[in-house]
Amino acid sequence: MDHYYWFALKSVPQVGNVTFLRLLAHFGSPEKALSAPFDELASVKGVSAAAARSIVEHDHRSGAEAECERVRTSGAQVVDILSERYPRLLMQIPDPPPFFYLKGSLDGSEAAVAMVGSRHASQYGLCTATRLGKELAEQGVTVVSGMARGIDTASHWGCLKAGGRSVAVLGCGVDVIYPPENDTLYRTLCEQGALISEFPMGTSPLPENFPRRNRIISALAKGVLVVEAGEGSGSLITAQYALEQGREVFAVPGNVTTSGSRGVNGLIKQGAKLVERVEDILEELAIEPLATHPLEKPPSFPLTPQEAELYALLCHGALQIDDIIVQCALTAGEVSATLLRLEMKGIIIQLPGKRFAVV
């Protein structure tokens, strides 16, 4: 029941993040704010009479107790703004959450870059997001994203499969897996990074939640990289938050003939730094590059001899299936079967024209 009073105060109608933090600054704790008389509550600068009345009249007991139980049974943690674990970058925005829910581990001092983009990404966008997520991880940079379909998912996996840390900010409760097909990603993030949310346990992924979570994605990072986005993409909201928060905005140029690239190309026109390689990000953010990590390094995941042969071949660049057959000692049938297994493991990806490349 460590955060009983935090849950209770947050559940009061008329008490949003800013009002909560004003009360916390005045009283020193949510418990004292909840027990204060109306006159003292209403005297706090920025706290309306309606909010003060709501605090006095609101019955918070059952809801707060139930939330404590949901946190306990789910194995989640709660990090409040008074905790040393609360990220300093998040604390600097105008309306930081007074507390958030956490699964996994979070290091508030780690260098992080946010990667966002279209849910309906092209093959080019997915490959680019995966590659840049991997290369950021190899340089010791944490990748922050939103675990949505498309670019977000590719960014997380690129980072995680390179052995890096990744953080997902959710637009639902931290105990809700959304989208449902990302259950494996969800579990991997718990072990190799973090899942965080400011929404109560069990909150459904409602559309209005995602713009709010976007401000946290940008707040946790030194910069935001948009990989692919149309004109109405939510990724542009994240980029706008980044500018308001004083973060750098980066963009990968897209195909000028497709509508899915108009948003990201528009960001470049407006001054976002064009990114072709990970060094473009590291230089702008003054992150010192680590030693190079060649693709030929043996992978950390187990491979059969046939899989290892094709993996090593594709490390030198994408190849068409006919070229793979010519360059290896396997039969055409063995090549097809082995490529399928590598795809299913998420180690390679198939590109247009029956070309294959390492993720």
C-alpha positions in Angstrom: 0.0 0.0 0.0 3.1 2.3 -0.4 1.3 4.5 -3.0 -2.3 4.3 -1.7 -2.5 8.0 -1.2 -0.9 8.8 -4.6 -3.6 6.7 -6.3 -6.3 8.3 -4.2 -5.4 11.8 -5.0 -4.9 11.1 -8.7 -8.4 9.5 -8.9 -10.1 12.7 -7.7 -12.1 14.5 -10.4 -10.6 18.0 -11.2 -7.1 16.9 -10.1 -4.9 16.6 -13.1 -1.1 16.4 -13.2 -0.4 20.1 -12.7 -2.9 20.4 -9.8 -1.5 17.3 -8.2 2.0 18.6 -8.3 0.9 22.0 -6.9 -0.7 20.2 -4.0 2.3 18.0 -3.5 4.6 21.1 -3.4 2.4 22.8 -0.8 1.6 19.9 1.5 4.6 17.7 1.0 2.6 14.5 0.5 -0.6 13.3 -1.1 -1.8 12.1 2.3 -1.7 15.5 3.8 -3.4 17.0 0.8 -6.3 14.6 1.1 -6.8 15.3 4.8 -6.6 19.1 4.5 -9.7 21.3 5.0 -11.4 23.0 2.1 -10.2 26.5 2.9 -6.5 25.5 3.0 -6.9 23.5 -0.2 -8.6 26.4 -2.0 -5.8 28.8 -0.8 -3.1 26.9 -2.7 -2.1 28.9 -5.8 -3.5 27.4 -8.9 -5.9 25.0 -7.2 -9.5 25.9 -8.1 -12.4 25.9 -5.7 -14.0 23.0 -7.7 -10.8 20.9 -7.3 -10.7 21.7 -3.5 -14.3 20.7 -3.1 -13.8 17.5 -5.1 -10.9 16.5 -2.8 -13.0 17.0 0.3 -16.0 15.2 -1.0 -14.5 12.4 -3.1 -14.5 8.9 -1.6 -11.2 7.5 -2.7 -10.8 4.5 -0.5 -12.1 1.5 -2.5 -10.5 2.7 -5.8 -7.1 3.3 -4.2 -7.2 -0.1 -2.4 -8.1 -1.9 -5.6 -5.3 -0.2 -7.6 -2.8 -1.2 -4.9 -3.9 -4.8 -5.3 -3.7 -4.7 -9.1 -0.2 -3.4 -8.9 0.8 -6.1 -6.4 -0.7 -9.0 -8.4 0.8 -7.8 -11.8 4.3 -7.5 -10.5 4.5 -3.9 -11.6 6.3 -1.1 -9.7 5.3 2.5 -9.1 7.8 5.3 -9.5 6.8 8.7 -8.0 8.3 12.1 -8.7 9.9 12.2 -5.2 11.9 9.0 -6.0 15.5 9.1 -7.1 14.6 6.7 -9.9 12.3 9.3 -11.5 14.0 10.4 -14.8 15.3 13.9 -14.6 14.5 14.6 -18.2 10.8 13.7 -17.6 10.7 15.9 -14.6 11.6 18.9 -16.7 8.4 19.0 -18.9 5.5 21.3 -18.0 3.1 18.4 -16.9 5.1 15.4 -15.8 3.1 12.6 -14.4 3.3 12.6 -10.6 4.0 8.9 -10.8 4.1 6.2 -13.4 3.8 2.4 -13.5 6.9 0.4 -14.5 7.6 -3.2 -15.6 11.3 -4.0 -16.0 14.1 -1.7 -15.0 14.7 2.0 -15.8 17.9 4.0 -15.6 17.0 7.6 -15.7 20.6 8.6 -16.5 21.0 6.5 -19.7 21.5 8.2 -23.0 18.4 7.6 -25.0 17.0 8.3 -28.5 13.2 8.0 -29.3 12.3 6.4 -32.6 8.7 6.7 -33.9 6.9 6.4 -37.2 4.0 5.0 -39.2 2.0 2.0 -38.0 1.5 1.2 -41.7 5.2 1.3 -42.6 6.8 0.3 -45.9 9.4 -2.4 -46.2 12.0 0.4 -46.6 10.8 2.0 -43.4 10.8 -1.2 -41.4 14.3 -2.1 -42.6 15.6 1.4 -41.8 14.1 1.4 -38.3 15.5 -2.0 -37.5 18.9 -1.1 -38.7 19.1 2.3 -36.9 17.7 0.7 -33.7 20.4 -2.0 -33.9 23.2 0.6 -34.5 22.0 2.8 -31.7 22.1 -0.2 -29.4 25.6 -1.0 -30.5 26.7 2.5 -29.4 25.2 2.0 -26.0 22.1 4.2 -26.7 18.7 3.2 -25.3 15.9 3.2 -27.8 12.6 4.6 -26.6 9.4 4.0 -28.6 5.7 3.2 -28.1 5.4 -0.5 -29.0 2.9 0.3 -31.7 2.7 -1.7 -35.0 5.1 -0.8 -37.7 8.1 1.5 -37.1 7.8 1.3 -33.2 8.0 -2.4 -33.2 10.9 -2.6 -35.7 12.8 0.0 -33.6 12.4 -2.0 -30.4 13.4 -5.3 -32.0 16.4 -3.8 -33.8 17.7 -2.6 -30.5 16.9 -5.7 -28.5 18.3 -8.2 -30.9 21.6 -6.3 -30.8 21.7 -6.8 -27.1 20.6 -3.2 -26.3 18.1 -1.8 -23.8 14.8 -0.4 -25.0 11.9 1.4 -23.3 8.3 1.3 -24.4 5.9 4.0 -23.3 2.3 2.7 -23.4 -1.0 4.3 -24.2 -2.7 1.7 -22.0 -2.2 0.1 -18.6 1.3 -1.4 -18.1 -0.5 -4.7 -17.6 -2.2 -4.6 -21.0 -0.4 -6.0 -24.1 -1.3 -3.9 -27.1 -1.2 -4.6 -29.9 -1.8 -8.3 -28.9 0.6 -9.7 -31.4 3.4 -8.0 -29.6 3.2 -10.3 -26.6 6.8 -11.7 -27.2 8.1 -8.1 -27.5 6.3 -7.2 -24.3 8.0 -10.0 -22.4 11.4 -9.2 -23.9 11.1 -5.6 -22.9 10.3 -6.6 -19.3 13.6 -8.5 -19.3 15.8 -6.3 -21.4 14.4 -2.8 -20.8 11.2 -1.3 -19.5 7.5 -0.8 -20.1 6.1 2.4 -18.5 2.7 4.1 -18.4 1.0 6.9 -16.6 -2.4 5.3 -17.0 -4.0 3.2 -14.2 -3.7 -0.6 -14.3 -6.1 -2.2 -16.8 -6.6 1.0 -18.9 -7.7 0.1 -22.4 -5.7 1.5 -25.4 -8.2 4.3 -26.1 -7.3 6.7 -29.0 -7.2 9.8 -26.7 -4.4 8.2 -24.6 -1.8 8.1 -27.4 -1.2 11.8 -27.9 -0.6 12.0 -24.1 1.8 9.2 -24.0 3.7 10.8 -27.0 4.9 13.6 -24.7 6.6 11.1 -22.4 8.3 9.3 -25.3 10.0 12.5 -26.4 10.7 13.6 -22.8 12.7 10.5 -22.0 15.1 11.0 -24.9 17.8 13.4 -26.0 16.3 13.5 -29.4 13.4 12.1 -31.5 14.0 10.3 -34.8 11.0 10.0 -37.1 11.6 7.2 -39.6 8.4 7.2 -41.7 5.2 9.3 -41.3 2.4 10.6 -43.4 0.9 14.1 -43.0 -1.6 13.1 -40.2 0.7 10.7 -38.4 0.8 10.7 -34.6 4.6 10.7 -34.9 4.4 14.4 -35.9 2.8 15.0 -32.5 5.8 13.4 -30.8 8.1 15.6 -32.9 6.2 18.7 -31.9 6.4 17.7 -28.2 10.2 17.2 -28.7 10.6 20.8 -30.1 8.5 22.2 -27.2 10.7 20.3 -24.7 13.9 21.4 -26.2 14.9 18.1 -27.8 16.5 17.5 -31.1 14.3 16.3 -34.0 15.7 13.9 -36.6 14.1 12.5 -39.8 14.9 9.8 -42.3 14.0 11.0 -45.8 11.2 9.0 -47.5 10.1 8.3 -51.0 8.8 11.5 -52.5 6.2 9.6 -54.6 4.4 8.1 -51.6 1.9 9.8 -49.2 3.4 7.9 -46.3 6.6 10.0 -46.6 5.0 13.5 -46.7 5.0 14.1 -43.0 8.7 13.1 -42.5 9.9 15.0 -45.5 8.0 18.0 -44.3 9.9 17.8 -41.0 13.2 18.0 -43.0 11.9 21.0 -44.8 11.1 22.6 -41.5 14.7 22.0 -40.2 14.8 18.5 -38.8 18.2 17.0 -39.2 18.3 14.5 -42.1 19.5 11.1 -41.0 21.1 8.5 -43.2 23.3 6.7 -40.7 23.5 6.5 -36.9 26.6 8.8 -36.9 24.3 11.7 -37.9 22.5 11.3 -34.6 25.5 10.7 -32.4 27.3 13.8 -33.8 24.3 16.1 -33.2 23.7 14.8 -29.6 27.5 14.7 -28.8 27.4 11.0 -28.0 30.9 9.5 -28.3 30.8 6.5 -30.6 31.9 3.2 -29.1 34.1 0.7 -30.9 32.5 -0.6 -34.1 30.5 -3.8 -33.9 30.9 -5.6 -37.3 27.9 -7.7 -38.5 30.3 -10.6 -38.9 30.5 -11.0 -35.1 28.9 -14.3 -34.2 25.3 -13.7 -33.2 24.2 -14.2 -29.6 21.2 -16.4 -30.7 21.7 -20.1 -31.5 21.9 -21.1 -35.2 22.2 -24.4 -37.0 25.2 -24.8 -39.3 23.0 -24.2 -42.3 21.5 -21.0 -40.7 24.9 -19.8 -39.7 26.2 -20.2 -43.3 23.4 -18.1 -44.7 23.6 -15.6 -41.9 27.3 -15.0 -42.6 26.6 -14.7 -46.3 23.9 -12.1 -45.8 26.0 -10.1 -43.3 27.9 -8.7 -46.4 24.7 -7.3 -47.9 21.2 -8.1 -49.2 21.1 -10.9 -51.8 18.5 -12.4 -54.1 17.6 -16.0 -53.4 19.2 -17.2 -56.7 22.5 -15.5 -55.7 22.4 -17.1 -52.3 22.0 -20.6 -53.9 25.0 -19.9 -56.2 27.2 -18.7 -53.3 26.5 -21.4 -50.7 26.9 -25.1 -50.5 23.2 -25.9 -49.9 20.6 -27.1 -52.4 17.8 -24.8 -53.5 15.4 -26.6 -51.2 17.7 -26.3 -48.2 18.2 -22.6 -48.9 14.5 -21.9 -49.0 13.8 -23.8 -45.8 16.7 -22.2 -44.0 15.7 -18.7 -45.1 12.2 -19.4 -43.8 13.5 -20.5 -40.4 15.7 -17.3 -40.2 12.7 -15.2 -41.0 10.6 -16.9 -38.4 13.4 -16.2 -35.8 13.4 -12.5 -36.8 17.0 -12.6 -37.8 16.5 -11.8 -41.5 13.8 -10.0 -43.5 12.6 -10.5 -47.0 12.7 -7.4 -49.3 10.9 -6.9 -52.6 12.3 -8.9 -55.5 13.0 -12.1 -53.4 15.9 -10.3 -51.8 16.9 -11.1 -48.2 18.8 -9.1 -45.6 20.0 -9.3 -42.0 17.7 -7.5 -39.6 
